[in-house]
């Protein structure tokens, strides 16, 4: 369990004093068919989306809470995980004063959001085996280090970080530890959501963009203590998740058999693709992965990227990222797409 932790010592003073905007649906939220709603200046002609959506997405949260084993009061839904991450910056980091720590190579939006919010981003490179350098992270952290971002499974490397390293950071880092689990459904490792009761400084973010096949609806989920979620709810836009997104999310959450089947297909295709990549002479390294993508090291990443592009295949060239020289990131597609990729790769010399 982490040392004594007081969320009030981390929240920005102006946010702590802020009185949240109260929307019409905050003041009256019951959904009774016989009620006449004349409170929100909506168009009265029903077309399914003429009314404002539930600002707290209660139906979606109730289903997620049941499936994830947490309370509806321990989650915030956002317009993609990026909105949730931005709210965390805005709630806890004082512009021009506070700092955050990120662990390159990692998801690029952490740095973008730090720059956007005028927050110093202190970078600690992963080790050569793509693990957090716990000693160095704790060494550079100071009283102004409010957030530590951990992406596990990590993008772009694909590996999950060792639990003992994450636990050491949760125990010893004085700020909030944000674990980005966008790819958690492609690994056998347990989500850190189950550890929230042990670590009040823990925030977990997940998404419906990957395993749930809903990238187009932009729905991200932030899991944390009720104290943290209460603070984030104060500053989120009142109707940040639209009605169509909520309905589509509910449909998919009620169809977990389909989600599981698709994930299993992706995992099987991942293993088949890894096996095939091992036969290619210009592939130097295939890194272990717990995600729906594979990072490989090749002889010349830029050349191979351009050659595939000419054949109508788009992958990601990660050679400019720290520790990722001459690497390519390949998302697992359908069997047909993967066969097209392999055919093209075998034609390269």
Secondary structure, DSSP 8 states (H G I E B T S, - for coil): --S---GGGTS-HHHHH------HHHH-----TT----SS----S-SSSSS---TT-HHHHHHHHHHHTS-GGGEEEEEHHHHHHHHHHHHH--TTT-EEEE-SSS-THHHHHHHHTT-EEEE----TTS---HHHHHHH--TTEEEEEEESS-TTT-----HHHHHHHHHH-SSEEEEE-TTGGGSSS--GGGGTTT-TTEEEEEESSSTT--GGG-EEEEE--HHHHHHHHHHS-TT-S-HHHHHHHHHHHT-HHHHHHHHHHHHHHHHHHHHHHTT-TTEEEE---SSSEEEEEES-HHHHHHHHHHTT---EE-TTSTT-TTEEEEE---HHHHHHHHHHHHT--
